[in-house]
Each structure stands twice: as structure tokens, then as C-alpha cells.
Amino acid sequence: MVLMVDTTAKHIGKAISEELLRSGKNAAKFELIDTAGMHISHCAGCNYCWLKTPGVCAIQDDYEPILRKINEADQVWLISDTHFGFVSWQTKNIIDRIMPLITMYLKFKDGQMRHVMRYNHQPDIGIIYTGDGDQAYLERWCQRTALNLGSRSLGAFSETNRKEAVSCML
Amino acid sequence: MHVVIINGSPRVQKYSNTEQIIAAFAKGLSEKGITFEAYAISNRKTWDTIRDAYIKNDEILIALPLYVECVPGLLLEFLETLPKKDEHTRLSFLLQSGFAEGCQLRCGEEFLAKLPEYLGVRYGGCLVKGDNFCIRFWDEKRQAQVTKPYQAMGKLFAEGDGFLREEAKKFTGPEYFPLPIRLMMGLIFKTFVKKMFQKTAASWGCRVPLDEKVYRKI
């Protein structure tokens, strides 16, 4: 399943979904979550999801259904506005709060320290962004983020290249 | 020099590792006769005061924990509320993380190195160091001990070159651990460290395994 989490002010996820549907019978199974109107807090770094209630976030807001979908998805596309060349704080909050999918335990992988994942299945991560994003930096960040999950980066795509992004969803 | 220090951690100050690091760093500043004022963004109610201090002062240091390879979401939100200033203001960073090796913080460091230009200000460098996850679990004495190296960095900062000097760059420690160290640490992770985490969890009232699967298997 392809999951798109859209935090953009212009709700561009809808047009991307339509693009995906237009791709015909090969269109991937997908779900679009538009976070407009949802209450999603930032991660407060309490460590409860690692040490007190493993796998469960202490913050009770509208995020939990998103976390469940992220856990089930094969691909997660962060659809984000950009500031300082980077994803918006709304999108960063979505990613900061995936910690319940990760355990406290540590290991070395490819020469670097990593946390042991809680579940066996990990989604690949991609970015579709509006505005003046720092393409090279977004790609680097996406790769590093995927590395932490033990998955792959699908790349960062400007909204104007969304057809290319959609082709990666098929 | 008068430094405005902003704790960019979203965690409440009482349990903030970054707060302990700032305390040690500020001690170093004081020893060199440098004054400072310190704030923390974890309490939104203080954001207007912090922004005012950012506007009125020209030596700013943001200390922050690495959250998923970059700035925590809450700090990103705060940064978006800052007005543009000019090159008379210098913005430096102190980036810390749980993971121990330098390579883990470089992606975050790149964002911070580019940030001052977006805000119109001058970059004063970024002090980078990991292996700070456990500070909150130690008692006061041990906390002072493990954060002590930051005191020397406070003294270095007081000399006026931000974190642009070689000593600040060396502070990071190893970029990667050599294979024998990794093998040894890997073994310690599976034994001693695992037990330590389980013990901490138990003291927090946790009654299930730390790798408990909450969602059904897929």
C-alpha cells in the first residue's frame, strides 16, 4: 500500500492521487491522509514509547491512526511545503513521532549505530514538496531517515516533477 | 560578549539532556567572564520572550538534540516565527544526539550550517557531539561529570570565534567506530545495555518487553 501524508497548505495530495489513478489499471493501492484540521502534536521526547509503554505514544491526539498506516505501508510519501529549504514543521512532526515503531535496543548496521525496529516490515520513504526546497538536502535527509528505518529512500521530488514521483508508486 | 542561549529541545527542561549540557557550557562562559541569558522553547508560553531576546541580541547560540536526522519539529516551528536580521547577528549551534558517532549528526549539521543564511545572519559554527542519551538517567554528580567536557567548549566560545576553531571540530570524537570496537559494543548492547534499559523501564513502571509488538503482525 502507498500512503501519502499531505500537510501542504494547498492540499496538493489530491492532485497527486488523481495523477496516480489516471495511471490506469496498474495504479497502486493507495491512501491519502490530509492532515488539515487534525491535531498532531510535536514529539516531546519523553521516551515513554521506548521505556514506559513500549510501542505506544504518550500523546493522545490524531496521530495514532497515521502511525498505524505508516506501519502497514510499503511506501510513505511525505507531501510537504518547504521552509529553510527543508520540509515544514508539520511534516517533521509526522516523522519525529514514528519512534513507537522503533525500539530502545541498539545494534550496528553497515558500520553505524542503529535502533532495532519493533516490526519486521518497514516502509520506504519519499518526499514531494512545494516551494523552494533544497533538492540535494531533501534527498540526503530522506536517505538518512530511511537508513534509520532499515528501508530505502524513494527520493525527493518537487511538485512540478510529481509525474516522476507517481511513476515510483507503481 | 553577551550570549543568548536557547535550548531547542521539546522535552521539559527538568529532564532535558540539552539543559544539562547548557549548564556545563555556561559554566565555562562564566569562568571567562562572559554573561548569558538562557531560554527553553519547550514551553510555548515563553516564545515571545525568546524571540525578543533573539531580536535584541547579536550573539545567539541554539543548543538542540538531533531528532530524526535534523531539527526537532517544535524547534522548526519556532524558527519559522523568527524575523530576518542582518550580519551583525551571529548564530551558532550546539548539536547533540543519542547515537555516539560523529557521522550520525552530519545531516543535521548541514541543515544548521545553511540556516543562518535563510535568517539573514552570520554562521558561528556548530559544535557536534553524540552519546548523550543517558544524561537524564544519571544522578546530579554523574551528570556534572559527563557534561564537563562542554565546560571547556564554553571557555573556547568565550574567546570569540564561535565553534569555527579546530578544537571545536575535534570535540566530536570519532566519525565511525573501528570494527573491533563495534564488535565489542555490539556485544555490550545485547547484554549489559539491554539489561540497563530493561531496569530503567521497570523503574518507570513498564511491565512488558521493550520490543513488545503492539500492532498485529503484518
Interface residues (C-beta under 8 A of the other chain):
Chain A: H42 C43 A44 G45 C46 Y48 W50 L51 K52 T53 P54 G55 V56 R68 N71 E72 H83 F84 G85 F86 S88 W89 Q90 K92 N93 I95 D96 I98 P100 T103 M104 Y105 L106 K107 F108 G111 Q112 M113 V116 R118 Y119 N120 H121 D134 Y137 R140 W141 R144 T145 N148
Chain B: S9 P10 R11 V12 Y15 S42 P65 Y67 V68 E69 C70 V71 P72 G73 L74 L76 E77 L79 E80 F99 A100 E101 C103 Q104 C107 E110 F111 K114 L115 Y118 Y176 F177 R182 M185 G186 F189 V193 K194 F197 T200 A201 W204 G205 C206 V208 P209 L210 D211 E212 K213 V214 Y215 K217 I218
